Amino acid sequence: MKTFLLSLVLCFSAWSAFAQNFTYGQVTHDEMDFDRKKIDSNANAVVLKEFGTACIQKHDISGQLELVFEYHTKIKIYNKNGFSAANIIIPTYKGANYEELITELKASTFNFIDGNFAETVMDRKAVFKENRSKYIQLTKFTLPNLREGAIIEYSYKLKSPRLFNFKTWEFQSDLPKVSSEYQVFIPGIYNYNVSLKGYQKLSDQKAELSKECLRFDGANIDCSKITYLMKDIPAFVEEENMTAPSNFKSAIYFELSDLTYPNGAKTSYTKTWKDVDYELTTDQSFGSQMKKKDIYKDLIAGIIQNAPDDLQKARAIFNYIKKQIKWNNYYGVFSENSIKKSLESRSGSVADINLNLIAALSAANLDAEAVILSTRENGTINKLYPVISDFNYVVAKVNIGDKSYLLDASEPLLPFGLLPLRCINDQGRVINLKKASYWIDLNASQKSITSYILAGKLNAEGKLTGNLITYTQGYAAYNKRKDIQKSGSIDEYVEKIDERLPRIKILHHEIDNLDSIENILTEKYEVEFTVNDGSSNKQFYLSPFFINAITKNPFNLNERNYPVDLGAATDERISIQITLPDQYELLEKPKDMAIGLPESGGKYLLNTSLENNQLSLHQVLQLNKAVYEPSQYLYLKAFYSKIIQNQKSEYLLKKAN
């Protein structure tokens, strides 16, 4: 990901209106006939124009300063697949004492009918609100009367008391854009750190001085009027195995550095980690909760009574917290009420649970710390200066001997020392009650490992029966256990497998170590399926790739400008032994393969043979890195293409004379 810090170069001009905005409701023939080949011949919809402004003004009633953001866009829809561009979602934030408001919303659809432009205005009743979380509300609407070739247009004004981040502007979205322009008016008393993230460059940027744009504390304040323009912007295409799209989309971000009042007083918002350490360790909902080990003074002896050493003590405490407090599905760095209340109610947020864990570990005289982080979907942290609002999660870190273990007790099915995949995101900040904080890499402590072993016999009627054993560890085992839990029972889980594999019939099943999450999850199946109908047993085809076959390449782009982030390295092995009913010759078979990725990034091995009436297949697929850089993308794409092509091959067996 590329991040550019933008400097402000000022020249003098008179205050002007938002002159670059376009008039609402005026659709032209050029827009209606716009050739998508100019930007993306495969696009289902194209943003023709997008314009936004942001400024700081006084609230008419309260007199408090607020951010006023205006947005206006026009989109050409080419076919039915582009109709989804007319489903609009606008997120707004709300807190205990504030709420962002959307006003002056209007939306229209324009169709060209009988030589004329026909406008359909959206009914206000089509707009509805939905709470995505306790802090985020979504305003949703769909534009009316959609037809292929239509143009949709909408605009709105948003008012917000949140001045710290000013207003982010995303140049890049899931649609290609002909033009995207953002104009900001920043009062001279405010100093923002401004950064451009992503791989697309600005087409133009200019800064001017706007005189007396704000009156504050009896003084007239001048503004920096800055215009950012980007043209011919490709759509951002999301693929699997990535962190938050916001990490890679081209966008302008603002973070308040300091505020200088007309009387000369100054408030700094860009803090050092020393400042943040003090704030966190003394905060009633964070540091004070970490210190509350006394709530475990009567419990800890019973929890660790059978633990012979510090590692076993930590495991016992970790398992106790997982069982005692159920996660309420809320993230957070700060305790919502208190760790004592969450322990008593046996329910709490991630912060409630893991701050409880830290307090309990400390009560056992173990060296426990907190690690604040940003989850994968929340984006990466800006490390240039600390911003606590960037973090949305906290886990525990316990140091035993020369080893450290990262723990999250919100997930009962994860073993000791393995964080949920959502937490594997670059780095976290370790917060210690007595020492300075520091960064720590957030890496998966285990690979995702799966092994399949099938031993079977093929009878003269073309039916194969045998035993399939599957061993899973790490995230693979976690995902299996989660699937079984969602199914309600082992029988229902197996029934769903049976339904997904119509050719294979499961006759008997047994699953070991389902609840022993520190051990390898073992699934044992007695299976039966038909290879051929028995009418041509002198010569027949048999595909050996019936276990977890790779049929679709997960990497389909011509290039990818953001990393492939798997979260953890993977290792999958398949071993098949089939005893044939008679002596057969092997006329055709899949090619044996040994291919690898550059820099020891992974390998695929395939070996097949027929000896002593035993048909064998051994396959290994390893991806040794958790993260592959964009420069390695085409190697991954070619790697999977070769595997898929080879797995289309089959055995051709001929009965020996």
ZINORRA-V971818 format. One record per backbone hydrogen bond with DSSP energy under -1.0 kcal/mol. CO is the residue of the C=O (numbers start at 0). NH is the residue of the N-H. If there is no record, write none. Layout:
co->CO nh->NH
co->CO nh->NH
This chain:
co->1 nh->197
co->3 nh->195
co->10 nh->208
co->16 nh->18
co->17 nh->20
co->22 nh->25
co->27 nh->31
co->28 nh->32
co->30 nh->33
co->34 nh->37
co->35 nh->38
co->35 nh->39
co->39 nh->42
co->43 nh->77
co->43 nh->78
co->45 nh->75
co->46 nh->177
co->48 nh->73
co->49 nh->180
co->50 nh->71
co->51 nh->182
co->52 nh->69
co->53 nh->184
co->54 nh->67
co->56 nh->65
co->58 nh->62
co->63 nh->58
co->65 nh->56
co->66 nh->159
co->67 nh->54
co->68 nh->157
co->69 nh->52
co->70 nh->155
co->71 nh->50
co->72 nh->153
co->73 nh->47
co->73 nh->48
co->74 nh->151
co->75 nh->45
co->76 nh->148
co->78 nh->81
co->79 nh->82
co->81 nh->84
co->82 nh->85
co->83 nh->86
co->85 nh->142
co->87 nh->140
co->89 nh->138
co->91 nh->136
co->92 nh->99
co->97 nh->94
co->100 nh->158
co->102 nh->156
co->105 nh->154
co->106 nh->121
co->107 nh->152
co->108 nh->119
co->109 nh->150
co->110 nh->117
co->112 nh->115
co->115 nh->112
co->117 nh->110
co->119 nh->108
co->122 nh->125
co->123 nh->126
co->127 nh->139
co->129 nh->137
co->134 nh->93
co->135 nh->131
co->135 nh->132
co->136 nh->91
co->137 nh->129
co->138 nh->89
co->139 nh->127
co->140 nh->87
co->146 nh->149
co->149 nh->76
co->150 nh->109
co->151 nh->74
co->152 nh->107
co->153 nh->72
co->154 nh->105
co->155 nh->70
co->156 nh->102
co->157 nh->68
co->158 nh->100
co->159 nh->66
co->160 nh->162
co->163 nh->255
co->168 nh->251
co->172 nh->235
co->175 nh->46
co->176 nh->232
co->177 nh->231
co->179 nh->229
co->180 nh->51
co->181 nh->227
co->182 nh->53
co->183 nh->225
co->185 nh->223
co->186 nh->189
co->188 nh->259
co->190 nh->256
co->190 nh->257
co->192 nh->254
co->193 nh->5
co->194 nh->252
co->195 nh->3
co->196 nh->250
co->203 nh->228
co->205 nh->226
co->207 nh->224
co->208 nh->12
co->209 nh->222
co->213 nh->220
co->215 nh->218
co->218 nh->215
co->220 nh->212
co->220 nh->213
co->221 nh->187
co->222 nh->209
co->223 nh->185
co->224 nh->207
co->225 nh->183
co->226 nh->205
co->227 nh->181
co->228 nh->202
co->228 nh->203
co->229 nh->179
co->232 nh->176
co->240 nh->564
co->243 nh->246
co->244 nh->247
co->244 nh->248
co->249 nh->170
co->249 nh->171
co->250 nh->196
co->251 nh->168
co->252 nh->194
co->254 nh->192
co->256 nh->268
co->256 nh->269
co->257 nh->190
co->258 nh->266
co->260 nh->263
co->264 nh->260
co->266 nh->258
co->271 nh->275
co->272 nh->276
co->273 nh->277
co->274 nh->278
co->275 nh->279
co->276 nh->280
co->277 nh->281
co->279 nh->286
co->282 nh->285
co->282 nh->287
co->284 nh->334
co->285 nh->289
co->286 nh->290
co->288 nh->291
co->290 nh->292
co->291 nh->294
co->292 nh->295
co->293 nh->296
co->295 nh->299
co->298 nh->302
co->299 nh->303
co->303 nh->306
co->308 nh->312
co->309 nh->313
co->310 nh->314
co->311 nh->315
co->312 nh->316
co->313 nh->317
co->314 nh->318
co->315 nh->319
co->316 nh->320
co->317 nh->321
co->318 nh->322
co->319 nh->323
co->320 nh->324
co->325 nh->347
co->329 nh->349
co->337 nh->341
co->338 nh->342
co->339 nh->343
co->340 nh->344
co->341 nh->345
co->341 nh->346
co->345 nh->325
co->347 nh->327
co->348 nh->352
co->349 nh->353
co->350 nh->354
co->351 nh->355
co->352 nh->356
co->353 nh->357
co->354 nh->358
co->355 nh->359
co->356 nh->360
co->357 nh->361
co->358 nh->362
co->360 nh->365
co->361 nh->364
co->365 nh->367
co->366 nh->398
co->368 nh->396
co->369 nh->430
co->370 nh->394
co->371 nh->428
co->372 nh->391
co->372 nh->392
co->374 nh->377
co->374 nh->378
co->375 nh->243
co->386 nh->389
co->387 nh->390
co->391 nh->331
co->392 nh->372
co->394 nh->370
co->395 nh->406
co->396 nh->368
co->397 nh->404
co->399 nh->402
co->402 nh->399
co->404 nh->397
co->406 nh->395
co->410 nh->413
co->414 nh->417
co->419 nh->422
co->420 nh->423
co->421 nh->375
co->422 nh->424
co->425 nh->441
co->427 nh->439
co->428 nh->371
co->429 nh->437
co->430 nh->369
co->437 nh->429
co->439 nh->427
co->447 nh->570
co->448 nh->472
co->449 nh->572
co->450 nh->470
co->451 nh->574
co->452 nh->468
co->453 nh->576
co->454 nh->466
co->455 nh->578
co->456 nh->464
co->458 nh->461
co->461 nh->530
co->461 nh->531
co->462 nh->458
co->463 nh->528
co->464 nh->456
co->465 nh->526
co->466 nh->454
co->467 nh->524
co->468 nh->452
co->469 nh->522
co->470 nh->450
co->471 nh->520
co->472 nh->448
co->472 nh->475
co->473 nh->477
co->474 nh->478
co->475 nh->479
co->476 nh->480
co->477 nh->481
co->478 nh->482
co->479 nh->483
co->480 nh->484
co->481 nh->485
co->482 nh->486
co->488 nh->492
co->489 nh->493
co->490 nh->494
co->491 nh->495
co->492 nh->496
co->493 nh->497
co->494 nh->498
co->495 nh->499
co->496 nh->500
co->500 nh->503
co->504 nh->527
co->507 nh->525
co->509 nh->523
co->511 nh->521
co->514 nh->516
co->515 nh->518
co->520 nh->471
co->521 nh->511
co->522 nh->469
co->523 nh->509
co->524 nh->467
co->525 nh->506
co->525 nh->507
co->526 nh->465
co->527 nh->504
co->528 nh->463
co->537 nh->654
co->539 nh->652
co->541 nh->650
co->543 nh->545
co->563 nh->627
co->568 nh->447
co->569 nh->622
co->570 nh->449
co->571 nh->620
co->572 nh->451
co->573 nh->618
co->574 nh->453
co->575 nh->616
co->576 nh->455
co->577 nh->614
co->578 nh->457
co->582 nh->655
co->584 nh->653
co->587 nh->651
co->592 nh->605
co->594 nh->603
co->597 nh->600
co->600 nh->623
co->601 nh->596
co->602 nh->621
co->603 nh->594
co->604 nh->619
co->605 nh->592
co->606 nh->617
co->608 nh->615
co->610 nh->613
co->612 nh->579
co->613 nh->610
co->614 nh->577
co->615 nh->608
co->616 nh->575
co->617 nh->606
co->618 nh->573
co->619 nh->604
co->620 nh->571
co->621 nh->602
co->622 nh->569
co->625 nh->565
co->625 nh->566
co->627 nh->563
co->628 nh->631
co->629 nh->632
co->631 nh->635
co->632 nh->636
co->633 nh->637
co->634 nh->638
co->635 nh->639
co->636 nh->640
co->637 nh->641
co->638 nh->642
co->639 nh->643
co->640 nh->644
co->641 nh->645
co->642 nh->646
co->645 nh->648
co->650 nh->541
co->651 nh->586
co->651 nh->587
co->652 nh->539
co->653 nh->584
